[in-house]
Amino acid sequence: MPVAAAMDTALYGKWYVRADEVKPPVDVQAPAPLDPAQVAALENQLEENLYQDGPYAPAAAETLLAMARLQVAVGNYAGAIGAYQRALHLQRVNEGLDSPAQVPTVRAMLDTYWQAGELEALDDSYGYFFRLFGGGQPPFTDLKLTAALEYLQWQRQAYILSVGNSGNRRLVDLYLLNRDILDDLVLAEVAPQWQLEFLLSQAANTYLIHQAIEAPDPLLGQPGDRREVIMRTQSPLNIDPDLERLLRLRQSSGVRLRVDLEEASERFASEPLLQARVLLAQGDWMLWNGRSTRADGHYQQIFDSLAPRLPEEWLQATFDEARELPAGVALWSPRQSDGEVVQLRASFEVDARGRVRRVRARASDDQSGPAARLRRLLGDTVFRPRYVNGEAVASVVTGRKYLLRD
């Protein structure tokens, strides 16, 4: 199918997300708020730690972490980040540069940058986080692979939020990095579960590449425009090299994804759930590109060959309702402080081929502009239809909550 066909399809998770699927880039459990009266006690405790055990007292790190959590609770993000940085330094001195003990501290610091809206600093810190835990290089451990997946997830969000204005270069580098890690995982015969997670991460990257190109040239459109970009619209002497690399990836990445998914399906033949997730990804990619018959064939393989060996809860979560594509890939996560995010409710019908009809949307304060925009996005979105007894059926969705970037 020509690339242009995918350009007419909205990419779920870029401009709007379901309210129940929002997930921040940093997975940190929120600490219990501390009583502000404890500030003096913590400062005294820190002085005592340093007096008893010197400037690198291990116990001082825990005190600093408590101080950081207190600052977060009262909204003093700058103070919290300073305390986290001091605690991280002590952990590195006392436990080593690659100590797993740093992981909660680094994640908490990343989360604080996110809450504070310091996206440039967050971007820099994610680079440190990624390098600290292996940089995606073998030998692989669960810790290194978890860090790499989080870094790739952040890179997608940073691209969508235009952090650092790196645009096309960031997306190209993201794709190539994910591909290198995935190739190394397969070569090293790392556990199939990890191979699948990085393959699905690469699928998310491929959706992005096929749907959007940032092009500042007026002839090519503004960032976020969903239109076909043809290289001959620019002189070979003037074309942006990052744009050229991205265009070349758009010519090859879809084929590469299909090959990777086919090979993974063979490798995971003895793992029913992993194989089912690969078949699901194959079906979703076909459906998003307008090939509903081929998509249904992949979904049917799940029901015909694997269903008895799959958890019932997975089948229900996957097929009991119509799902926006790409499903389960929240490419963008709004922050609570984002004033431009609008919450809306929408009702619509999805036919057995995943096409949307009769869309109705409304905002809580009757904002007609965002509601109209959500209606357009939903109308351009491809849905995986609901399946009943292994058959695709039409369904009605009512009152589904969405968050929209205004």
C-alpha positions as CSV (number, residue, x, y, z in Angstrom):
1,M,0.0,0.0,0.0
2,P,1.3,3.5,-0.8
3,V,2.6,5.4,2.2
4,A,0.2,8.2,1.4
5,A,-2.8,6.0,2.5
6,A,-1.5,5.9,6.0
7,M,-1.2,9.7,6.1
8,D,-5.0,9.9,5.9
9,T,-5.3,8.0,9.2
10,A,-5.2,9.7,12.6
11,L,-2.6,8.3,15.0
12,Y,-4.2,7.5,18.3
13,G,-2.1,8.7,21.2
14,K,-0.5,11.6,19.5
15,W,-3.1,14.4,19.7
16,Y,-5.6,12.6,21.9
17,V,-5.7,9.7,24.4
18,R,-8.3,7.9,26.4
19,A,-8.4,9.2,29.9
20,D,-8.1,5.7,31.3
21,E,-5.0,5.0,29.3
22,V,-2.9,7.9,30.4
23,K,0.5,6.9,31.7
24,P,3.3,9.3,32.5
25,P,6.8,8.6,31.0
26,V,8.2,7.9,34.5
27,D,6.6,5.0,36.5
28,V,7.1,6.2,40.0
29,Q,4.8,5.5,42.9
30,A,3.8,8.9,44.5
31,P,5.3,9.2,48.0
32,A,3.1,9.9,51.0
33,P,3.2,13.7,51.7
34,L,5.4,14.6,54.7
35,D,4.4,17.1,57.4
36,P,6.1,20.4,56.7
37,A,7.0,20.5,60.4
38,Q,9.5,17.8,59.7
39,V,11.8,20.1,57.7
40,A,13.8,21.2,60.7
41,A,14.1,17.6,61.9
42,L,15.3,16.4,58.6
43,E,17.9,19.3,58.4
44,N,19.1,18.4,61.9
45,Q,19.3,14.7,60.9
46,L,21.3,15.6,57.8
47,E,23.8,17.5,59.9
48,E,24.1,14.6,62.3
49,N,24.7,12.2,59.4
50,L,27.5,14.3,58.0
51,Y,29.0,15.0,61.4
52,Q,29.1,11.3,62.4
53,D,30.2,9.7,59.1
54,G,31.8,12.5,57.1
55,P,30.7,14.3,53.9
56,Y,29.9,11.0,52.1
57,A,27.8,9.5,54.9
58,P,25.6,6.8,53.4
59,A,22.8,7.6,55.8
60,A,22.7,11.2,54.4
61,A,21.3,9.9,51.1
62,E,18.2,8.6,52.8
63,T,17.7,11.9,54.7
64,L,18.1,13.8,51.4
65,L,15.5,11.6,49.7
66,A,13.1,12.3,52.5
67,M,13.7,16.0,52.1
68,A,13.2,15.7,48.4
69,R,9.8,14.0,48.9
70,L,8.8,16.7,51.3
71,Q,9.7,19.4,48.7
72,V,7.7,17.6,46.0
73,A,4.7,17.4,48.4
74,V,4.6,21.1,48.8
75,G,5.4,21.9,45.2
76,N,8.9,23.1,45.6
77,Y,10.3,21.2,42.6
78,A,13.6,23.1,42.4
79,G,14.4,22.2,46.0
80,A,13.4,18.6,45.4
81,I,15.6,18.3,42.4
82,G,18.6,19.7,44.3
83,A,18.0,17.2,47.1
84,Y,17.7,14.3,44.6
85,Q,20.9,15.3,42.9
86,R,22.8,15.4,46.2
87,A,21.4,12.0,47.2
88,L,22.3,10.5,43.8
89,H,25.8,11.7,44.2
90,L,26.2,10.0,47.6
91,Q,24.7,6.8,46.2
92,R,27.2,6.8,43.3
93,V,30.1,7.4,45.7
94,N,29.1,4.8,48.2
95,E,27.6,2.1,46.0
96,G,29.2,2.5,42.6
97,L,28.4,4.3,39.4
98,D,26.1,1.5,38.1
99,S,24.4,0.6,41.4
100,P,20.8,-0.5,41.1
101,A,20.1,1.5,44.3
102,Q,20.2,4.6,42.1
103,V,17.2,3.6,40.0
104,P,14.4,4.8,42.4
105,T,16.3,8.1,42.9
106,V,16.8,8.7,39.2
107,R,13.2,7.9,38.5
108,A,11.9,10.1,41.2
109,M,14.1,12.9,39.9
110,L,12.8,12.4,36.3
111,D,9.3,12.4,37.6
112,T,9.9,15.7,39.4
113,Y,11.2,17.3,36.2
114,W,8.1,16.0,34.5
115,Q,5.8,17.5,37.1
116,A,7.7,20.8,37.0
117,G,7.4,21.0,33.3
118,E,11.2,21.1,32.9
119,L,11.2,19.1,29.8
120,E,14.6,20.1,28.5
121,A,16.2,19.0,31.8
122,L,14.1,15.9,31.8
123,D,15.4,15.1,28.3
124,D,19.0,15.5,29.4
125,S,18.4,13.4,32.5
126,Y,16.9,10.6,30.5
127,G,20.0,10.5,28.5
128,Y,22.0,10.1,31.7
129,F,19.6,7.5,32.9
130,F,20.0,5.5,29.7
131,R,23.8,5.7,29.7
132,L,24.0,4.9,33.4
133,F,22.3,1.6,32.8
134,G,24.1,0.2,29.8
135,G,23.0,2.5,26.9
136,G,21.2,-0.4,25.3
137,Q,24.4,-2.4,25.0
138,P,25.0,-6.1,25.9
139,P,25.5,-7.8,28.2
140,F,21.8,-7.4,29.0
141,T,20.1,-7.5,32.4
142,D,16.5,-6.9,33.3
143,L,17.5,-3.6,34.8
144,K,19.3,-2.4,31.7
145,L,16.5,-3.5,29.4
146,T,13.8,-1.8,31.6
147,A,15.9,1.4,31.5
148,A,16.2,1.2,27.7
149,L,12.5,0.7,27.2
150,E,11.7,3.7,29.4
151,Y,14.2,5.8,27.5
152,L,12.7,4.8,24.1
153,Q,9.2,5.6,25.5
154,W,10.4,9.0,26.5
155,Q,12.0,9.7,23.1
156,R,8.6,9.1,21.5
157,Q,7.0,11.6,23.8
158,A,9.8,14.1,23.5
159,Y,9.4,13.9,19.7
160,I,5.6,14.6,19.9
161,L,6.1,17.4,22.4
162,S,8.8,19.0,20.2
163,V,11.3,19.0,23.1
164,G,14.6,20.4,22.0
165,N,13.4,21.1,18.5
166,S,15.3,18.0,17.2
167,G,12.3,16.8,15.3
168,N,13.1,14.5,12.4
169,R,16.6,13.7,13.7
170,R,15.2,12.5,17.1
171,L,12.7,10.2,15.3
172,V,15.3,8.8,13.0
173,D,17.8,8.2,15.8
174,L,15.1,6.6,18.0
175,Y,14.2,4.2,15.2
176,L,17.8,3.2,14.5
177,L,18.6,2.8,18.2
178,N,15.5,0.6,18.8
179,R,16.5,-1.5,15.7
180,D,20.0,-2.0,17.0
181,I,18.9,-3.1,20.4
182,L,16.3,-5.4,19.0
183,D,18.9,-7.0,16.6
184,D,21.3,-7.5,19.5
185,L,18.5,-9.1,21.7
186,V,17.7,-11.6,18.9
187,L,21.3,-12.4,18.3
188,A,22.0,-12.9,22.0
189,E,18.8,-15.1,22.3
190,V,17.6,-13.0,25.2
191,A,14.3,-14.1,26.7
192,P,11.4,-13.9,24.2
193,Q,9.4,-11.6,26.4
194,W,12.1,-8.9,26.1
195,Q,12.4,-9.4,22.4
196,L,8.7,-8.8,22.1
197,E,8.7,-5.6,24.2
198,F,11.4,-4.0,22.0
199,L,9.6,-5.2,18.9
200,L,6.4,-3.5,20.0
201,S,8.4,-0.4,20.8
202,Q,9.7,-0.4,17.3
203,A,6.2,-0.9,16.0
204,A,5.2,2.3,17.8
205,N,8.2,4.1,16.2
206,T,7.1,2.9,12.8
207,Y,3.6,4.2,13.3
208,L,5.1,7.6,14.0
209,I,7.3,7.5,11.0
210,H,4.4,6.7,8.7
211,Q,2.1,9.3,10.1
212,A,3.9,12.5,10.6
213,I,6.9,14.5,9.3
214,E,8.1,17.8,10.7
215,A,8.9,20.1,7.8
216,P,9.3,23.8,8.4
217,D,9.3,24.6,4.7
218,P,5.9,26.1,3.9
219,L,5.7,24.0,0.8
220,L,5.9,20.9,2.9
221,G,3.5,22.0,5.6
222,Q,3.9,22.8,9.3
223,P,4.9,20.2,12.0
224,G,2.0,17.9,12.7
225,D,0.4,18.2,9.2
226,R,-0.7,14.8,7.9
227,R,0.1,15.2,4.2
228,E,2.3,13.4,1.8
229,V,5.8,14.8,1.5
230,I,7.6,14.3,-1.8
231,M,11.3,14.8,-1.9
232,R,11.3,16.5,-5.3
233,T,9.5,19.5,-3.7
234,Q,12.9,20.6,-2.5
235,S,16.1,21.1,-4.4
236,P,18.6,18.3,-3.8
237,L,21.0,21.0,-2.7
238,N,18.6,22.4,-0.1
239,I,16.8,19.3,1.3
240,D,17.2,18.9,5.1
241,P,19.4,15.8,5.6
242,D,17.3,14.7,8.6
243,L,14.1,14.9,6.5
244,E,15.8,12.9,3.7
245,R,16.8,10.2,6.2
246,L,13.2,10.1,7.6
247,L,11.7,9.8,4.1
248,R,14.0,6.9,3.4
249,L,12.9,5.2,6.6
250,R,9.3,5.7,5.6
251,Q,10.0,3.7,2.4
252,S,11.6,0.8,4.3
253,S,10.3,0.7,7.9
254,G,6.9,-0.8,7.1
255,V,8.4,-3.7,5.3
256,R,11.0,-4.2,8.0
257,L,8.2,-4.3,10.6
258,R,6.3,-6.9,8.8
259,V,9.4,-9.1,8.4
260,D,10.3,-8.7,12.1
261,L,6.8,-9.6,13.2
262,E,6.8,-12.7,10.9
263,E,10.1,-13.9,12.2
264,A,9.0,-13.2,15.8
265,S,5.9,-15.3,15.3
266,E,8.1,-18.3,14.3
267,R,10.5,-17.8,17.2
268,F,7.6,-17.6,19.7
269,A,5.9,-20.7,18.4
270,S,6.1,-22.4,21.8
271,E,4.8,-19.3,23.7
272,P,1.1,-19.0,23.0
273,L,0.6,-15.5,24.6
274,L,3.7,-14.0,22.9
275,Q,2.6,-15.4,19.6
276,A,-0.9,-14.0,20.1
277,R,0.5,-10.6,20.8
278,V,2.6,-10.7,17.6
279,L,-0.5,-11.8,15.6
280,L,-2.4,-8.9,17.2
281,A,0.4,-6.4,16.2
282,Q,0.3,-7.8,12.6
283,G,-3.4,-7.4,12.4
284,D,-3.4,-3.9,13.8
285,W,-0.7,-2.8,11.4
286,M,-2.6,-4.3,8.4
287,L,-5.9,-2.7,9.6
288,W,-4.3,0.7,10.2
289,N,-3.1,0.6,6.6
290,G,-6.5,-0.2,5.2
291,R,-6.1,-3.9,4.7
292,S,-9.0,-5.1,6.8
293,T,-9.3,-8.6,5.2
294,R,-5.6,-9.4,5.9
295,A,-6.0,-7.9,9.4
296,D,-9.0,-10.2,10.2
297,G,-6.9,-13.2,9.0
298,H,-4.3,-12.4,11.7
299,Y,-7.0,-11.9,14.4
300,Q,-8.7,-15.1,13.3
301,Q,-5.5,-17.1,13.8
302,I,-5.6,-16.1,17.5
303,F,-9.1,-17.5,17.9
304,D,-8.6,-20.5,15.7
305,S,-5.2,-21.7,16.9
306,L,-4.3,-20.1,20.2
307,A,-7.5,-19.1,22.1
308,P,-7.7,-22.3,24.3
309,R,-4.2,-21.7,25.5
310,L,-4.6,-18.0,26.2
311,P,-5.7,-16.3,29.5
312,E,-9.4,-15.4,29.2
313,E,-8.7,-12.0,30.7
314,W,-6.3,-11.2,27.9
315,L,-8.8,-12.2,25.3
316,Q,-11.5,-10.1,26.9
317,A,-9.3,-7.0,27.4
318,T,-8.2,-7.3,23.7
319,F,-11.4,-8.0,21.9
320,D,-14.4,-7.2,24.1
321,E,-14.5,-3.5,22.9
322,A,-13.5,-1.5,19.9
323,R,-10.0,-0.2,20.4
324,E,-8.2,2.8,18.8
325,L,-5.1,2.0,16.8
326,P,-2.3,1.8,17.6
327,A,-3.9,0.1,20.6
328,G,-2.1,0.2,24.0
329,V,0.5,2.8,22.7
330,A,0.0,6.1,24.5
331,L,2.5,8.1,22.6
332,W,1.7,11.2,24.5
333,S,1.0,11.6,28.2
334,P,-0.4,15.0,29.4
335,R,0.9,16.5,32.6
336,Q,-1.6,17.7,35.2
337,S,-0.2,21.2,34.8
338,D,-0.9,21.3,31.0
339,G,-3.5,24.0,30.7
340,E,-4.1,23.3,27.0
341,V,-5.4,19.8,27.7
342,V,-9.2,19.5,27.4
343,Q,-11.3,16.5,28.7
344,L,-14.2,15.4,26.5
345,R,-16.7,12.6,26.2
346,A,-17.5,11.0,22.9
347,S,-20.0,8.5,21.6
348,F,-19.8,6.8,18.2
349,E,-20.3,3.6,16.3
350,V,-17.6,1.3,15.0
351,D,-18.5,-1.2,12.2
352,A,-17.0,-4.6,11.7
353,R,-14.2,-3.3,9.6
354,G,-13.1,-0.7,12.2
355,R,-14.6,2.3,10.6
356,V,-16.1,5.0,12.8
357,R,-19.6,6.6,12.2
358,R,-21.9,9.0,13.9
359,V,-19.4,10.6,16.2
360,R,-20.7,12.9,18.9
361,A,-18.3,14.7,21.3
362,R,-18.7,17.4,24.0
363,A,-16.5,19.1,26.5
364,S,-17.6,19.7,30.1
365,D,-17.8,23.4,29.5
366,D,-19.4,23.2,26.1
367,Q,-16.3,24.2,24.1
368,S,-17.3,23.7,20.5
369,G,-13.8,24.0,19.0
370,P,-12.1,21.1,20.9
371,A,-15.3,18.9,20.5
372,A,-15.3,19.5,16.7
373,R,-11.6,18.6,16.6
374,L,-12.0,15.4,18.5
375,R,-14.9,14.4,16.2
376,R,-12.6,14.9,13.2
377,L,-9.8,12.9,14.9
378,L,-12.1,10.0,15.8
379,G,-13.5,10.1,12.3
380,D,-10.0,9.6,10.9
381,T,-9.1,6.9,13.5
382,V,-9.0,3.2,12.6
383,F,-10.4,1.0,15.3
384,R,-9.9,-2.7,15.9
385,P,-13.5,-3.8,16.0
386,R,-15.1,-5.7,18.8
387,Y,-15.0,-9.5,18.4
388,V,-17.7,-11.9,19.6
389,N,-17.1,-15.6,19.4
390,G,-14.3,-15.0,17.1
391,E,-16.2,-12.8,14.7
392,A,-15.9,-9.0,14.1
393,V,-19.1,-7.2,15.0
394,A,-20.3,-3.6,14.9
395,S,-20.5,-1.9,18.3
396,V,-21.6,1.3,19.9
397,V,-19.3,3.2,22.2
398,T,-20.9,5.6,24.6
399,G,-19.4,8.3,26.9
400,R,-15.8,7.3,26.4
401,K,-13.5,10.0,28.1
402,Y,-10.7,11.5,26.1
403,L,-8.0,14.1,26.7
404,L,-7.2,16.3,23.8
405,R,-4.2,18.5,23.1
406,D,-5.8,21.9,22.3
